[in-house]
Amino acid sequence: MRRFPSSEAEVAALASEIVFGLREHTDDFPSPPIAVDELQAILESYRTAHEATVLAQGAAAEAVHDKDEVMEQLVDAMKGVLAYAEHAVKSDDAKLKNLGWRGRKAPSKTQPPGAPRALEVKQEGRGWVYLDWKSPANGDSVSSYRVKTRTAGETEWKEVVLCFESMAVLQDQQQGVEIEYQVVAINRAGESIPSNLVTAIL
């Protein structure tokens, strides 16, 4: 017997399958305990709430980006003052200590993350797909992921969602054509190289 899913993405995917099945097979399931339209309405309410969460996460990511830019300005200004101070007192540690400094240090630089691994289509249905992948095995830590898509044969990728977990459920996907998906990891230093490419016909 199939176990009931635990993640939100898997629950939503199963709900879509149930709604479709109830509509297509009324002879087998003539009197479900909840009307299919009501179940569909609950699912749509969840999707609306989920989309609002994704938008909020996107706004949060932009706020973090703005904060990081200001921090970089502050760091640059401080490094300029400390370089001047080291020159002014000939790197005298006792005098530099008055500025909370103890001499020149090599700046640490954030490196981009490695590529997301093992991207796969976990589940799919009419107009939706559930993607899952593993976090990078190398590079610096990931702050978010960008999921990109294109129709097979096209050269330009289009971003479809920015997310903070190593999974995504994409709704309202074009049906009846082969669609390609890939994922990139992001941090302050930039984007990773893309993950492997997967395809689906929904």
GIDA-V393160 format. One line per field, one symbol per residue. psi: psi as a letter, one per 30 degrees, with the letter a starting at -180 (. if undefined). burial: b if it has 16 or more other C-alpha atoms within 10 Angstrom, else e. A space follows every 10 residues. Layout:
BEGIN
psi = ???
burial = ???
END
This chain:
BEGIN
psi = kkkkleleee eeeeeeeeee eeefhfeeif ilfkkeeeee eeeeeeeeee eeeeeeeeee eeeeeeeeee eeeeeeeeee eeeeeeeegh hjeeefffgg lhlkkkkkkk klllkklhkl jellajglkj kklkllfall lkflkkklll kkflfkkkkf kklglhlkjk lhkklglkkk klkkkkaefa llllllkllk j.
burial = eeeeeeeebb ebbbbbeebe ebeeeeeeee eeeeebeeeb eebeeeeeee eeebeebbee beeeeeeeee eeeeeeeeee ebeebbeeee beeebbeeee bbbeeeeeee bbbbbbbebb bebbbbebbb bbbebbeeeb bbebbbbbbb beeeeeeeee bbbbebbbbb eebeeeeebb bbbbbbbbee bbebbbebbb bb
END
